[in-house]
Amino acid sequence: MSRSPRSLAGRVALYGAALLIAVYSAFPIYWMVVSSTRAPQALINSTSLLPGPFTWEYYTNLLELTDYPSQFLNSLIVAAVTVVVTMVFSIMIAYAVTRHRIRGKGIIVGAMLYAYMFPPLLIAIPMFSIFAKLGLGDTLASVIVSHLTLTLPLGVWFLWGFFKSMPFELEEAAMVDGCTRLGAFLRVVLPLSLPGLITVAIFSFLLSWTDYTYALIMIGSDANKTVPVGLASMVGSFDLRWGEIMAGSTLIALPLFGAFALLSQYFIQGLGAGAVKG
């Protein structure tokens, strides 16, 4: 069956727009990677979009002459702890407000989501004052707690919609077969919620890994700086090391690329389920 000219033109326009958006989104990443491996003279003088001439000088300088390795480890610790704490408390809170009769549970979830809408800078300074009085100033713990103000409301709201769409009859059937309430939750609810759990974990890691505002305000010493703050400190008044900055940015992106590459299937399923079922 032949296609009408209008239908064919619509499909061409759709694919053209998709290609344009893909190029627009991917080009900064491509340019970042190319710049991190381009020789110093070519980095400054060349306007070619093709890679080369190649060098690993920027990565060597970054890893050997700066505090980037310790900053990378700090970021990894902060992001990992943030993800674990977010997952544990999001699951507990979302399941409790979904399966138990709690007065005002809609208000509780709505209030948490409303708190997520506040700009980080608006609550970072009061939180810094609280941490300073508690003796937690300039510690990774203060950054982790600050990140939870971003990740925990999002995780609770997302999993609340996910658990709410799951029939309670599945848990009842497991309990009839001999499972306890906890056993039904661990053997039935959590496996079926895997796409949603992975989506929350990826979002939490992304928000924590790339955060700059909280880390800048909470951390003052070089020993506790995270990668975004450490890279920003390379931008000096008289010395701008673009090669090292691009190399550091590429290394920041590697864990994100790896997570999306390995878990993209669950991530897309979780987004679709949360959007439709919630």
C-alpha positions as CSV (number, residue, x, y, z in Angstrom):
1,M,0.0,0.0,0.0
2,S,1.5,3.3,-1.1
3,R,1.9,6.1,1.4
4,S,0.4,9.5,0.8
5,P,2.9,12.4,0.2
6,R,1.6,14.1,3.4
7,S,2.3,11.0,5.5
8,L,5.7,10.6,4.0
9,A,6.6,14.2,4.6
10,G,5.4,13.9,8.2
11,R,7.7,10.9,8.8
12,V,10.7,12.7,7.2
13,A,10.0,15.7,9.4
14,L,9.7,13.6,12.5
15,Y,13.0,11.7,11.9
16,G,14.7,14.9,10.9
17,A,13.6,16.6,14.1
18,A,14.7,13.5,16.2
19,L,18.1,13.5,14.5
20,L,18.5,17.3,15.1
21,I,17.7,16.9,18.8
22,A,20.1,13.9,19.1
23,V,23.0,15.8,17.5
24,Y,22.2,18.9,19.6
25,S,22.2,16.8,22.8
26,A,25.3,14.6,22.0
27,F,27.6,17.2,20.5
28,P,28.7,18.8,23.8
29,I,29.6,15.3,25.1
30,Y,31.5,14.5,21.9
31,W,33.4,17.9,22.0
32,M,34.2,17.3,25.7
33,V,35.8,13.9,24.9
34,V,37.6,15.2,21.8
35,S,39.0,18.2,23.7
36,S,40.3,16.0,26.5
37,T,42.5,14.0,24.1
38,R,43.6,16.8,21.8
39,A,47.2,18.2,21.9
40,P,47.6,21.6,23.6
41,Q,48.4,23.6,20.5
42,A,45.5,22.0,18.6
43,L,43.1,22.6,21.6
44,I,43.8,26.3,21.5
45,N,44.2,27.0,17.7
46,S,42.3,24.2,15.9
47,T,38.6,24.6,15.0
48,S,38.3,21.2,13.4
49,L,35.4,19.0,14.5
50,L,37.4,15.9,13.9
51,P,39.5,14.4,16.7
52,G,43.3,14.6,16.8
53,P,46.2,15.0,17.2
54,F,45.9,12.8,20.3
55,T,47.5,13.1,23.7
56,W,46.9,11.7,27.2
57,E,48.8,14.6,28.8
58,Y,45.7,16.1,30.4
59,Y,44.6,12.9,32.1
60,T,48.2,12.3,33.4
61,N,48.4,15.8,34.8
62,L,44.9,15.5,36.3
63,L,45.6,12.3,38.1
64,E,49.2,13.0,39.2
65,L,49.4,16.7,39.8
66,T,46.0,17.5,41.3
67,D,43.7,16.2,44.1
68,Y,41.3,14.7,41.5
69,P,41.7,11.1,42.7
70,S,40.7,12.0,46.3
71,Q,37.9,14.2,45.1
72,F,36.6,11.4,42.9
73,L,36.6,9.1,45.9
74,N,34.8,11.7,48.0
75,S,32.1,12.0,45.3
76,L,31.8,8.3,45.0
77,I,31.4,7.9,48.8
78,V,28.8,10.7,49.0
79,A,26.8,9.4,46.0
80,A,26.9,5.7,47.1
81,V,25.7,6.5,50.7
82,T,23.1,8.9,49.3
83,V,21.7,6.2,47.0
84,V,21.6,3.5,49.8
85,V,19.9,5.8,52.4
86,T,17.5,7.1,49.8
87,M,16.5,3.6,48.7
88,V,16.0,2.3,52.2
89,F,13.9,5.2,53.5
90,S,12.0,5.7,50.2
91,I,10.9,2.1,50.2
92,M,9.9,2.1,53.8
93,I,7.9,5.4,53.6
94,A,6.3,4.7,50.2
95,Y,5.2,1.2,51.2
96,A,3.9,2.4,54.6
97,V,1.7,5.2,53.1
98,T,0.5,2.8,50.4
99,R,-0.4,-0.3,52.4
100,H,-1.3,1.1,55.9
101,R,-4.1,3.4,56.9
102,I,-2.4,6.7,57.7
103,R,-4.4,9.9,58.1
104,G,-3.3,12.6,55.7
105,K,-0.9,10.3,53.8
106,G,-1.7,12.2,50.6
107,I,-0.7,15.4,52.4
108,I,2.6,13.8,53.6
109,V,3.6,12.7,50.1
110,G,2.5,16.1,48.6
111,A,4.5,18.0,51.3
112,M,7.6,16.0,50.5
113,L,7.2,16.7,46.8
114,Y,6.6,20.4,47.5
115,A,9.8,20.5,49.6
116,Y,11.6,19.1,46.5
117,M,10.6,22.2,44.5
118,F,12.6,24.6,46.7
119,P,15.9,25.7,45.0
120,P,18.9,24.1,46.7
121,L,20.5,27.5,47.4
122,L,17.4,28.5,49.4
123,I,17.9,25.8,52.1
124,A,21.7,25.3,51.8
125,I,22.7,28.2,54.0
126,P,20.2,27.4,56.8
127,M,21.4,23.8,56.7
128,F,25.0,24.9,56.8
129,S,24.3,26.9,60.0
130,I,22.6,23.8,61.6
131,F,25.5,21.6,60.7
132,A,28.0,24.1,62.0
133,K,26.2,24.1,65.4
134,L,26.1,20.3,65.4
135,G,29.8,20.0,64.7
136,L,29.2,18.6,61.2
137,G,30.6,21.5,59.2
138,D,33.0,20.7,56.5
139,T,32.3,16.9,56.5
140,L,31.0,14.5,53.9
141,A,28.1,13.7,56.2
142,S,26.7,17.2,55.8
143,V,26.8,16.9,52.0
144,I,25.1,13.5,52.2
145,V,22.3,14.8,54.4
146,S,21.9,17.8,52.1
147,H,21.6,15.6,49.1
148,L,18.9,13.6,50.8
149,T,16.7,16.7,50.7
150,L,16.8,16.3,46.9
151,T,16.7,12.5,46.5
152,L,14.4,11.3,49.3
153,P,11.2,13.3,48.3
154,L,11.7,12.2,44.6
155,G,12.1,8.6,45.6
156,V,9.1,8.5,47.9
157,W,6.8,10.2,45.4
158,F,7.9,7.8,42.6
159,L,7.7,4.6,44.6
160,W,4.4,5.7,46.1
161,G,2.8,5.7,42.7
162,F,4.5,2.4,41.9
163,F,3.4,0.6,45.0
164,K,-0.1,2.1,44.8
165,S,-0.6,0.5,41.3
166,M,0.4,-3.0,42.6
167,P,-2.6,-5.1,43.6
168,F,-2.6,-6.1,47.2
169,E,-4.0,-9.5,46.2
170,L,-0.4,-10.5,45.1
171,E,0.8,-10.1,48.7
172,E,-2.3,-11.9,50.0
173,A,-1.7,-14.9,47.8
174,A,1.9,-15.1,49.0
175,M,0.7,-14.9,52.6
176,V,-1.8,-17.7,52.0
177,D,1.0,-19.8,50.7
178,G,2.9,-19.4,54.0
179,C,4.8,-16.1,53.6
180,T,4.9,-13.6,56.4
181,R,4.1,-10.0,55.6
182,L,7.8,-9.2,55.4
183,G,8.4,-12.3,53.3
184,A,5.6,-11.3,50.8
185,F,7.2,-7.9,50.6
186,L,10.7,-9.2,50.0
187,R,9.7,-12.0,47.6
188,V,6.8,-10.4,45.7
189,V,6.7,-6.6,45.9
190,L,10.4,-5.8,45.6
191,P,11.1,-8.1,42.6
192,L,8.1,-6.7,40.8
193,S,9.2,-3.1,41.7
194,L,12.7,-3.6,40.3
195,P,12.4,-1.1,37.4
196,G,11.1,1.5,39.7
197,L,13.8,0.9,42.3
198,I,16.5,1.1,39.6
199,T,15.0,4.3,38.3
200,V,15.1,5.9,41.8
201,A,18.6,4.7,42.3
202,I,19.8,6.2,39.0
203,F,18.1,9.5,39.7
204,S,19.5,9.7,43.2
205,F,23.0,8.9,42.0
206,L,22.7,11.5,39.2
207,L,21.6,14.2,41.6
208,S,24.2,13.5,44.1
209,W,27.1,12.9,41.7
210,T,26.6,16.1,39.8
211,D,25.7,18.4,42.7
212,Y,27.7,21.6,43.0
213,T,25.7,24.0,45.2
214,Y,25.5,21.9,48.4
215,A,29.1,20.7,48.1
216,L,30.4,24.2,47.6
217,I,28.6,25.6,50.6
218,M,29.1,22.6,53.0
219,I,32.8,21.9,52.2
220,G,35.6,24.3,52.9
221,S,38.7,22.1,53.0
222,D,40.5,20.7,49.9
223,A,40.5,17.2,51.5
224,N,36.7,16.9,51.4
225,K,36.0,18.5,48.1
226,T,33.9,16.6,45.6
227,V,34.7,16.5,41.9
228,P,32.4,19.3,40.7
229,V,33.8,21.7,43.2
230,G,37.3,20.5,42.5
231,L,37.0,21.1,38.8
232,A,35.5,24.5,39.4
233,S,38.5,25.5,41.5
234,M,40.7,24.9,38.4
235,V,39.2,27.9,36.7
236,G,41.6,30.6,38.0
237,S,41.8,34.3,37.2
238,F,45.0,34.0,35.2
239,D,45.3,30.3,34.4
240,L,42.5,28.3,32.7
241,R,43.5,24.7,32.1
242,W,40.8,23.6,29.6
243,G,42.5,20.3,28.8
244,E,42.4,19.1,32.4
245,I,38.9,20.4,32.9
246,M,37.7,18.5,29.9
247,A,39.5,15.4,31.1
248,G,38.0,15.7,34.5
249,S,34.5,16.2,33.1
250,T,34.9,13.1,30.9
251,L,35.9,11.1,34.0
252,I,32.8,12.4,35.8
253,A,30.6,11.3,33.0
254,L,32.0,7.7,32.8
255,P,30.0,6.3,35.8
256,L,26.8,7.9,34.4
257,F,27.4,6.4,31.0
258,G,28.1,3.0,32.6
259,A,25.0,3.1,34.7
260,F,22.7,4.0,31.8
261,A,24.3,1.5,29.5
262,L,23.9,-1.4,31.9
263,L,20.5,-0.4,33.4
264,S,18.8,1.5,30.5
265,Q,16.2,-1.2,30.0
266,Y,15.0,-1.1,33.6
267,F,15.3,2.7,33.6
268,I,12.9,3.1,30.7
269,Q,10.5,0.5,32.1
270,G,10.5,2.3,35.5
271,L,9.9,5.7,33.9
272,G,7.0,4.3,31.9
273,A,5.5,2.5,34.8
274,G,5.8,5.5,37.1
275,A,4.2,7.8,34.5
276,V,1.3,5.5,33.6
277,K,0.6,3.7,36.8
278,G,1.2,6.5,39.3
